[in-house]
Amino acid sequence: MSPEKRLFDKICSSSEEMAVLSHLRSPQLSFLQTVLALALSTVALLSSHWCSGRQKVPKPLCTATRHHRCTPVPGVSNASVQFSWETGDDRFIFPTFHAGLWNICEENIHTDAWEEKCRSFMALTPGSEKAFFWLCVGMELIYISLLCISCVLLSVQLCLSAWCPSAHRWGQLLNAYAAVFTVLGGLVGMVAHIMFMQVFQVTASSGLEDFKPHSYGYSWAFYLAWVAFTCCMSSGISTLNNYTKKELMAGLKQRAVFYPCKNFTFPPQPSKTPLYCPPPPPPPSQPPPSPPPPLCT
């Protein structure tokens, strides 16, 4: 392959890379990412599937509505006991539960048909963690509010770019503010997610006696919240990068046109052109030689 062909291929590949980067930094993509982060965060915040697991509770007594997996009671008809040979213990059952920021839902062990009973998560939180829990709730709401503000600013910026191109500078300023709100919201949301998991772990270990999880782990809403955080930070960084490229770097180039700086090197190099040196002063004039002394005769 000739050098000219190689140079042409390199220029084409670099042009394609720049086009891809420009598309990734586009305001439309940043707006879609912010809206997606807002939608996923809202769904995760309202959901009660941040954590899920099982409890180990004694088998309830058999009643008229429950005839399976229960302790038989004399006088109750159709009462039967099903032994659990897997665990080797027939006195306990393992109902499922799932918990979120607002409530916790547990499997109802008093009926044969599967159903859930829910109660407030705040009622299970120990007194020492209530202030921490309310701080977590407040930070989650601030996170959602900052994402809403970012969506509004980005939508206004897109409208200005489409309908009023002369207000380009105002649109870029809105873009910068939206980037700041998005990144700040993502950081606040990350801290709030971590705080909630700490509150849940304390509640599971030292909460009320009727809520003692045997085993638990993260559920789909927890992972959804972190996907929303990833979209949020990606949108904020790309928006800030777009503002930096279009405004700050363009401003530096314009100032360089008005105030050119030629032959600038660091550290400064000595000039190649010789400096002007004045001619040396003329030598001092010597007095004329004295005449020789006369000869004596």
N, C-alpha and C positions, 0 to 999 in steps of 0.2 A: 504494500500500500504506500502510495506516495505521501510525502509530508503535507502537501496541500490537502489531500483527501483526509488525512488524520486530523489536521487542524479544523477542517470543515465539520467533521463528525463531533469533535470536542465542543465546538461552538454550538452546534445543534443540541447536544445533550445538556449543556449548561442552560440553554434557553428553555428547554423543556422542564428542567428542575426549577428554574425561576418562575415558570408559569404555574407549576404545581404549588410552590410555596405561596405565590400570590393568591391562588384559589383558597388555600388553607387559612390565609389571613384575611379573607374577605369578610365584610361586616354581615353579609347574609348568613354565612356559616356560623359566625359567632352568635348571632341572634337565635338561630335554630338550636345551638348547643345550650344557650342559656334557658330557652323555653323548655327544652328537654330536661335540664337539670331541675328546673322549678316543678315540672310535672312529676318527675320521679321522687323528688324530695317530699312533695305534698302527699303522694300516695304512701310513701314509707312512714311519714309522720302520723298519718291517720290510721295506719294499720296496727294490728295487735299481734303481728308475727315477727317481732324482732328476735325473740328467743322462744324455743320450744323444747319440750322434754317430757319426762314421765315422773310421777310421784309414786311412792310406796306407802300405801295406806291399808289398814286392816279391812278385811271383807265386811261389807255391811250385812245386817240381818235381812233375811228374806222377808219380803212383803208381798202385798197383793199385786204390786206393779213390777217387782223384781223377783225372778225365780232362778236366775243363773248367776254364777260367780258370787254367791252369797252364803252366809252361814244359816243353816236351817233352824227354823223356830217351830216348836211344837204348836200345832193348831193351824199352821199355814199350809194350805193345800198346794200340791205340785211343787213343793220346795225340793230342789236338788242341788247338790254340791259338785262342782267341777274342779278336780284337782289339777294343779299346775305342776307337772312332773319336771318341766324344764328348770325351774328355779329350786325345786325341792322343798318348797314351802307353800302349803295350801291355805295359809291364813291371811295372805296379803294379795292385793291386786295392784296393777300399775296403770292407773288412768293417765291419759295424756293432758297436756296443757300448752298454751301459747300465750305469751305476754308481750305487751307493747308499752308505749309511753303513757297511754291513758288508762288501759284496763288490762285485766288478765282473765282469760277464759279457761275453764277446767271442764273435763268430762264429768258429766253427772253420773255418779256411781249408784244412784238409788233407783234407776230405771233400766230395764233391759234394752229399750230403744236408745240409739245413740243420740245424745243431745248435750249441749253445753250450758253452763251457768257462768256468767261473767260478773266481775266486781272491779271496783276501782283499784288501780295499782297504787295510788296514793295511800289507800287504807292499809296496804301491806307493808309500806315503807317504814322502817324504824324511825323513831323520833330524832335520832342523831343525824339522819340522812335526809330529812324533809327539806331543810334549807338548800342542801346540795341538789336535791331533786328539782325544786322550783327554779334554781339557777339554770339547771339543764333545760327545763321547759322554756324559760325566757330566752336562752341562747338559740334554741331551735326556732322560736318565733322570729327572732332577729335575723336568723339565717334566711328564712322564707321571705321576710320583708325586704332584705337587701337584694335577693334575687328578683323580686317584683320590681324594685326600683331600676335594676339593671335592664330588665326587659322593656320597661317604659322608655328609658333613655335610648336604648338601641333601636327601638321602633321609631322614635322621633328622629333619630339620626338617619335612618333609612328613608323616611318620608322627606326629609330635607334634601337628601341626595337625589331623590327621584323627581321632586316637584320644584325645588328651588336650588339649582346648582350653584348660584352665586353665593349662597350661605355655606360654602364648603368648610370654611374655617370654624364656624359654629358647630357644624356636624362633627368635625374631628374633636372639638372640645367635649361634646357630649360623649363621643366614643371613649375619650380618656377617663371621664368620670364613671362611665359604665364599667370600664375595666377595673377601676379601683374598687367599686362597690361589689363586683363579682368576686374578685380575689379575696376581699375582706370577708364577704359572706361565706365563701368556701372554708376559710380558716376558722371562722366562728362555728360553722356546722361541724367541722371535724372535731373540735374540742367538745361540742355538745354530744356527739355520738359516743366519744370515749367516756364522758362523764356518766351517761346513762348506763353503759355497760358496768361501770363501777358500782352505781347504785343498785343495779339488779343483782350483782354478785353479793353485795352486802345483805340485800333483802333475802336472797336465797339461803344464806348461811345463818343469819341471825334475825330473821323476820318472825312472823307469827307461827305458832305451832301447827296450824292447819295448812301451812304452805311450806313443805320441806321437800324440794325436788330431789329425786333419786339420781337423775341424770338430766342434763340439759345441754343445749348448744345453740348456735346461731340459726336463724330462719331466713326466709327469702327477703323480708323487708329490710333486714340488716345489710344484706349484700346490695339490695336496691339503693339504699341510702349511700353506700360508698360508690356505686356507679354514678349516681347523681353528683357526688363530690368530684369525681374525675371529670365529668362533663363540665362542671362549673369552673374548675381550675383551668381546663383546656381552653374554655371560652375566654376567661379573663386574661390568660397569658397571650393568646393570639390577638385579642383586641388591643392590649397594651403594645404588643409588637407592631401591630398595624399603625397605631398612632405614632409610635417612635419612628417608623420608617417614613411615613408620609409627611410628618410635621417637623420633627426635630432634625432629622437628617436632611430634609429638603431645605429647612431654614439655614443650616450650616453651609449647604452648597450655594444658596443665594448670597449669603454674606461673603463667601469666598470669591464670588464674582466681583463684588464691589471693593473688597479689600484683598487683592491678590497678594500672596506671599510667595515670592519666587526664590528658587534656590535655597529653600530652608532645609537645613539638616540639623540633627541633634546627635551628638554635641556639635557646636559650631566648628566648622573647618576653616583653616586659614585661607584667605583669599588668594586666588591664583594670579590675579593681576598685581604687578609690583606697585608698591606705594611710591608716592612722589617724594623724592629725596632732593633737597636743594643742593646746588653745587658747593663744593668746599670753599671756604673763604680763601682769598689770595694770601700768599705768604707775606709776612711783614717785610717791609722794605729795609734793606741793610744800608747803613751809612756808607758813604764813599770812603775808600781806603785813604788813610792819612798819607801825606807825601813822605818819602824817605828822609831821614835826617841828612843835613848837609855833611859833606866830607870835610874833615879837618886838613888843612894844608900847612 
